[in-house]
Amino acid sequence: HLELNADVTWGEIRVEVLDDTGAVIPRFGLKVCQPVIGDSVRHRVEWEGADLVSLAGTTVKLRFYLQCARLYAFQFQI
């Protein structure tokens, strides 16, 4: 899974997962990403009906959408 260290007290963060050409990977788009809110060093990003395990071994890019938020770091966890 994807974890964020972020302060999202007043807004939200959403994340899209892209393939190596920059196209959004189906089931990992902006509309199905659950908004991340609150202040935490370990926010977990989730998409409706999708799991990042299905992309293991694949090259991906991330696109972050921040609204009134501060993103300090992100990491993939097993």
GROMACS elastic network, one bead per residue, 0.5 to 0.9 nm:
[ bonds ]
;  ai    aj funct       b0    kb
    1    44     6  0.70347   500
    1    45     6  0.71577   500
    1    46     6  0.79029   500
    1    51     6  0.74831   500
    1    52     6  0.59064   500
    1    53     6  0.74231   500
    1    75     6  0.84315   500
    1    76     6  0.56188   500
    1    77     6  0.53022   500
    1    78     6  0.64514   500
    2    43     6  0.82300   500
    2    44     6  0.58863   500
    2    45     6  0.55351   500
    2    46     6  0.78998   500
    2    52     6  0.78991   500
    2    74     6  0.71032   500
    2    75     6  0.58633   500
    2    77     6  0.62586   500
    2    78     6  0.89812   500
    3    41     6  0.81440   500
    3    42     6  0.54527   500
    3    43     6  0.52655   500
    3    45     6  0.61535   500
    3    73     6  0.84621   500
    3    74     6  0.55762   500
    3    75     6  0.53965   500
    3    76     6  0.62040   500
    3    77     6  0.70959   500
    4    36     6  0.88815   500
    4    40     6  0.78699   500
    4    41     6  0.63993   500
    4    42     6  0.54771   500
    4    44     6  0.65035   500
    4    45     6  0.74323   500
    4    71     6  0.72394   500
    4    72     6  0.76420   500
    4    73     6  0.58941   500
    4    75     6  0.66772   500
    4    76     6  0.89821   500
    5    39     6  0.81129   500
    5    40     6  0.59623   500
    5    42     6  0.55226   500
    5    43     6  0.64190   500
    5    70     6  0.86997   500
    5    71     6  0.62659   500
    5    72     6  0.54496   500
    5    73     6  0.50639   500
    5    74     6  0.60835   500
    5    75     6  0.86984   500
    6     9     6  0.89838   500
    6    13     6  0.87483   500
    6    36     6  0.89329   500
    6    37     6  0.87371   500
    6    38     6  0.80423   500
    6    39     6  0.60594   500
    6    40     6  0.59231   500
    6    41     6  0.61597   500
    6    42     6  0.80096   500
    6    43     6  0.73710   500
    6    69     6  0.72481   500
    6    70     6  0.55055   500
    6    72     6  0.55523   500
    6    73     6  0.71341   500
    6    74     6  0.85800   500
    7    10     6  0.83544   500
    7    11     6  0.88703   500
    7    37     6  0.78976   500
    7    38     6  0.62965   500
    7    40     6  0.64814   500
    7    41     6  0.82700   500
    7    69     6  0.58296   500
    7    70     6  0.51386   500
    7    71     6  0.66251   500
    7    72     6  0.80902   500
    8    11     6  0.53434   500
    8    12     6  0.56022   500
    8    13     6  0.71435   500
    8    36     6  0.71844   500
    8    39     6  0.54849   500
    8    40     6  0.82614   500
    8    66     6  0.86530   500
    8    67     6  0.82505   500
    8    68     6  0.69443   500
    8    70     6  0.64310   500
    8    71     6  0.81753   500
    9    12     6  0.78891   500
    9    37     6  0.62945   500
    9    39     6  0.57045   500
    9    68     6  0.81500   500
    9    69     6  0.72246   500
   10    37     6  0.78226   500
   10    38     6  0.76564   500
   10    67     6  0.82918   500
   10    68     6  0.59260   500
   10    69     6  0.69318   500
   11    36     6  0.85379   500
   11    37     6  0.66178   500
   11    38     6  0.82260   500
   11    66     6  0.77211   500
   11    67     6  0.52051   500
   11    69     6  0.57305   500
   12    35     6  0.57465   500
   12    36     6  0.53765   500
   12    37     6  0.51335   500
   12    38     6  0.80932   500
   12    65     6  0.81800   500
   12    66     6  0.61683   500
   12    67     6  0.53711   500
   12    68     6  0.68141   500
   12    69     6  0.63062   500
   13    34     6  0.87127   500
   13    35     6  0.56856   500
   13    36     6  0.50422   500
   13    37     6  0.69289   500
   13    64     6  0.69745   500
   13    65     6  0.55511   500
   13    67     6  0.63410   500
   13    68     6  0.85748   500
   13    69     6  0.68975   500
   13    70     6  0.88520   500
   13    71     6  0.84899   500
   14    30     6  0.64021   500
   14    31     6  0.86794   500
   14    33     6  0.59142   500
   14    34     6  0.68025   500
   14    35     6  0.53074   500
   14    36     6  0.64032   500
   14    45     6  0.78239   500
   14    63     6  0.84769   500
   14    64     6  0.60456   500
   14    65     6  0.51998   500
   14    66     6  0.68136   500
   14    67     6  0.88735   500
   15    28     6  0.80503   500
   15    29     6  0.74400   500
   15    30     6  0.61804   500
   15    33     6  0.64364   500
   15    34     6  0.86795   500
   15    35     6  0.85054   500
   15    45     6  0.75385   500
   15    46     6  0.88539   500
   15    47     6  0.88712   500
   15    62     6  0.66916   500
   15    63     6  0.56384   500
   15    65     6  0.61233   500
   15    66     6  0.87915   500
   16    24     6  0.67229   500
   16    25     6  0.80254   500
   16    28     6  0.56658   500
   16    30     6  0.52933   500
   16    31     6  0.88427   500
   16    32     6  0.89721   500
   16    33     6  0.73567   500
   16    61     6  0.83657   500
   16    62     6  0.58024   500
   16    63     6  0.50980   500
   16    64     6  0.65940   500
   16    65     6  0.82091   500
   17    22     6  0.88548   500
   17    23     6  0.84505   500
   17    24     6  0.59353   500
   17    25     6  0.59759   500
   17    26     6  0.87307   500
   17    27     6  0.89308   500
   17    28     6  0.54506   500
   17    29     6  0.66107   500
   17    30     6  0.86268   500
   17    60     6  0.65462   500
   17    61     6  0.58851   500
   17    63     6  0.64841   500
   17    64     6  0.89981   500
   18    21     6  0.75671   500
   18    22     6  0.52491   500
   18    23     6  0.52027   500
   18    25     6  0.52998   500
   18    26     6  0.89347   500
   18    28     6  0.79348   500
   18    29     6  0.83816   500
   18    59     6  0.88191   500
   18    60     6  0.55588   500
   18    62     6  0.59941   500
   18    63     6  0.73659   500
   19    22     6  0.53743   500
   19    23     6  0.55387   500
   19    24     6  0.63947   500
   19    25     6  0.60513   500
   19    58     6  0.82089   500
   19    59     6  0.66283   500
   19    61     6  0.61984   500
   19    62     6  0.88523   500
   20    23     6  0.75249   500
   20    58     6  0.87914   500
   20    59     6  0.60549   500
   20    60     6  0.57540   500
   20    61     6  0.66718   500
   21    24     6  0.89908   500
   21    61     6  0.89644   500
   22    25     6  0.88863   500
   22    60     6  0.85493   500
   22    61     6  0.71844   500
   24    27     6  0.85840   500
   24    28     6  0.69095   500
   24    29     6  0.60668   500
   24    30     6  0.88226   500
   25    28     6  0.55556   500
   25    29     6  0.67820   500
   25    60     6  0.89121   500
   26    29     6  0.65371   500
   27    32     6  0.69119   500
   27    33     6  0.87414   500
   27    47     6  0.71713   500
   27    48     6  0.74550   500
   27    49     6  0.72473   500
   27    50     6  0.59221   500
   27    51     6  0.88721   500
   28    31     6  0.84131   500
   28    32     6  0.66624   500
   28    33     6  0.68367   500
   28    46     6  0.89257   500
   28    47     6  0.61630   500
   28    48     6  0.82876   500
   28    50     6  0.69674   500
   28    51     6  0.87136   500
   28    52     6  0.87046   500
   29    32     6  0.57277   500
   29    33     6  0.64279   500
   29    47     6  0.79435   500
   30    33     6  0.53344   500
   30    34     6  0.85632   500
   30    47     6  0.87126   500
   30    65     6  0.83593   500
   31    34     6  0.81302   500
   31    47     6  0.87784   500
   32    46     6  0.85040   500
   32    47     6  0.53542   500
   32    48     6  0.53524   500
   32    49     6  0.84038   500
   32    50     6  0.89672   500
   33    36     6  0.87393   500
   33    45     6  0.74522   500
   33    46     6  0.59302   500
   33    48     6  0.64701   500
   34    45     6  0.69541   500
   34    46     6  0.56243   500
   34    47     6  0.57809   500
   34    48     6  0.71270   500
   35    45     6  0.78799   500
   35    46     6  0.83092   500
   36    43     6  0.69333   500
   36    44     6  0.77106   500
   36    45     6  0.67468   500
   36    46     6  0.86765   500
   37    40     6  0.87811   500
   37    43     6  0.82186   500
   37    69     6  0.87759   500
   38    43     6  0.84194   500
   39    42     6  0.89356   500
   39    43     6  0.81536   500
   40    43     6  0.58291   500
   41    72     6  0.86824   500
   41    73     6  0.84374   500
   42    74     6  0.87192   500
   46    49     6  0.87653   500
   46    50     6  0.77130   500
   46    51     6  0.76336   500
   46    52     6  0.87990   500
   47    50     6  0.54601   500
   47    51     6  0.71565   500
   47    52     6  0.88901   500
   48    51     6  0.85487   500
   50    53     6  0.87748   500
   50    54     6  0.80443   500
   51    54     6  0.60352   500
   51    55     6  0.80026   500
   52    55     6  0.53631   500
   52    56     6  0.69899   500
   53    56     6  0.52920   500
   53    78     6  0.86234   500
   54    57     6  0.88969   500
   54    58     6  0.89652   500
   55    58     6  0.54446   500
   55    59     6  0.82131   500
   55    60     6  0.82080   500
   56    59     6  0.85019   500
   66    69     6  0.55790   500
   66    70     6  0.75084   500
   66    71     6  0.79894   500
   67    70     6  0.86518   500
   71    74     6  0.79602   500
